[in-house]
Amino acid sequence: MYDVAIIGAGVVVAMIARTLSEYSLNICVLEKENDVAMGATKANSAIVHAGFDAECGTLKAKLNVQGFKMMEQITKELDVSCEDITKKQGFRLRKR
Ligand SMILES: Cc1cc2nc3c(=O)[nH]c(=O)nc-3n(C[C@H](O)[C@H](O)[C@H](O)COP(=O)(O)OP(=O)(O)OC[C@H]3O[C@@H](n4cnc5c(N)ncnc54)[C@H](O)[C@@H]3O)c2cc1C
């Protein structure tokens, strides 16, 4: 028996499941494909948006900035390599 069932094993659900795993819950992720990250997560350009191009004051801009600030810690915890290209291109981290 599960406390939480989350549908779709893309990056969004992966992060939701990871956050929920900090609680005493039985969590189930349901995916229709035969592996994780088979949707948009598999095909994206791996650029972390920092909020520079989102319209000022929008939720998207706020979340871009908030997410960008979380990247250093999250990539350390997950042991994911990231290249900081902010000096070269302005505002972004890019996965290697
Ligand atoms: C070409 C491209 C480039 C992009 N570049 C960037 C970028 O550089 N930076 C960035 O931040 N974002 C980028 N994005 C956007 C980013 O990839 C998406 O916003 C993100 O991956 C969405 O994640 P998700 O988990 O919501 O969806 P998905 O990764 O699509 O995951 C949804 C999952 O749900 C599963 N699913 C669907 N229906 C069911 C069902 N009924 N039952 C079970 N499972 C189901 C799918 O199989 C899939 O695995 C890009 C997107 C595209 C298409």
The ligand as an ORCA input file, in Angstrom:
! r2SCAN-3c Opt
* xyz 0 1
  C      13.812     20.474    -27.221
  C      13.661     20.889    -25.761
  C      14.698     21.581    -25.162
  C      14.541     21.989    -23.826
  N      15.593     22.621    -23.208
  C      15.514     22.954    -21.908
  C      16.604     23.533    -21.228
  O      17.673     23.722    -21.786
  N      16.425     23.862    -19.924
  C      15.260     23.625    -19.260
  O      15.178     23.950    -18.068
  N      14.207     23.071    -19.885
  C      14.306     22.724    -21.168
  N      13.247     22.133    -21.798
  C      12.035     21.899    -21.020
  C      12.235     20.714    -20.091
  O      12.848     19.620    -20.773
  C      10.858     20.287    -19.557
  O      10.219     21.391    -18.955
  C      10.988     19.197    -18.512
  O      11.818     18.124    -18.940
  C       9.598     18.679    -18.188
  O       9.765     17.663    -17.260
  P       8.519     16.839    -16.814
  O       9.008     15.890    -15.754
  O       7.409     17.775    -16.459
  O       8.009     16.102    -18.123
  P       8.623     14.819    -18.909
  O      10.111     14.739    -18.820
  O       8.010     14.839    -20.257
  O       8.068     13.607    -18.065
  C       6.742     13.184    -18.121
  C       6.768     11.680    -17.965
  O       5.435     11.236    -17.800
  C       5.292     10.017    -18.513
  N       3.854      9.838    -18.730
  C       3.023     10.588    -19.485
  N       1.774     10.123    -19.404
  C       1.803      9.055    -18.559
  C       0.834      8.165    -18.087
  N      -0.459      8.271    -18.450
  N       1.212      7.172    -17.229
  C       2.517      7.064    -16.845
  N       3.485      7.883    -17.271
  C       3.138      8.871    -18.121
  C       6.109     10.238    -19.769
  O       6.456      9.017    -20.396
  C       7.324     10.960    -19.186
  O       8.348     10.062    -18.772
  C      13.359     21.709    -23.113
  C      12.332     21.003    -23.738
  C      12.470     20.579    -25.038
  C      11.367     19.783    -25.681
*
